[in-house]
Amino acid sequence: MIKRMLIMLLVVGLVLGAVFGFIAFKNKMIKQYLAEHGHPPQTVSTATARYEEWRSSLRAVGTLKA
């Protein structure tokens, strides 16, 4: 009975160690990739400003509560 328990604990420990080891390895590789490549440059769009008349009121249906 004790031998079975020790084998089970050893197997569970190995499985948990493999899972947490993989997560740590994955995080290390992601950090290494980002350190080498960095973030890509951001795309910026532009538009020419133009003058436009705005209406002084807006028609709407509904209620407004402050």
N, C-alpha and C positions, 0 to 999 in steps of 0.2 A: 504494500500500500504506500509506504513512504517513497519507494523507488518510482512509482507512477507519479506521485505528486512532484517529485524533483524533476522528472522528465517533462511534465506538463509546465512547470514553472520555467524551466529552461527554454522550452519551445515558445512560450508566451513572451519571455524576455527577448528572445531572438527576433520574433516578429515585430514587437514594439520597437526594438532597436533599429530594425531595418526601416520601418516606417518613419521614425523620427530622423534617422540618418539620411533618408532620401529627401525629406523636407529641408533639412539643413543644407544638403548638397545642392538642391534646386535653388534655394535662396542665395547661396554663394555664387552659383553660376549666373543668376540674374544680375546680381551686383557687379560681377566681373564684366558682363556684357554691357551694362549701362555705363560703367567706368570707361570702357574702350570706345564705345560708339556715341555716348551722350544722347541728348534729345535732339530730334530733327528740328530744323528751323521752322518757325511758325509762319503760316501763310497770312499775308495782310492784304486786304482789299481796300481800294480807295474809291472815292466818288467826288465829283466836283460839286461844290456847294452852289445852290441857285436860289434865287428869290422866288417865293411863292405866297400867294394870298391865302390866308386862312379864314374860314368862317368863324364868326364870333359866337355861334351857338351850334348845338348838335341835337338833332331830334333822336329820341330814344324811348323805348317802352320799358317800364319797370319802376321800381322805387329805389330810393337812396336813403340810407340811415347813417347818421354820423355817430 
